[in-house]
Amino acid sequence: MDYLIIALQLIVGLSILNVWLVQYNKATRWRGGDATTIFEEFQAYGLPVWSVYVIGTAKVVLALLLIAGIWFPMLQFPAAVGLAVLLAGSITMHFKISDPLIKSFPAALFLVMCLVIAYDANAL
């Protein structure tokens, strides 16, 4: 199970870093509404510009902590739970603007992965 959890930590952590640090200004099929950037996506959700920075910083820090949790297991649980809360918020925003269900798929998948990581970390 340890290798599965490590794989999940890397998948979630690196994917979130990719979205927020590499793909933030690029169109993807997962963006809310008709947005082509993260800023447009948050605008589609009706959120203020400052929330992009707050949520983005939180997601990047938690993703880094989740990856660091490979070597420092005490970080796994808080990082996974923190990301799970933010991912649940992402899913909620997609529902808020009546996005097709498929647009919530990555957030839902990463939410489940975070819950598995948190469960495993809590079982330690």
Beta strands, then each sheet from edge to edge (+ up, - down):
end
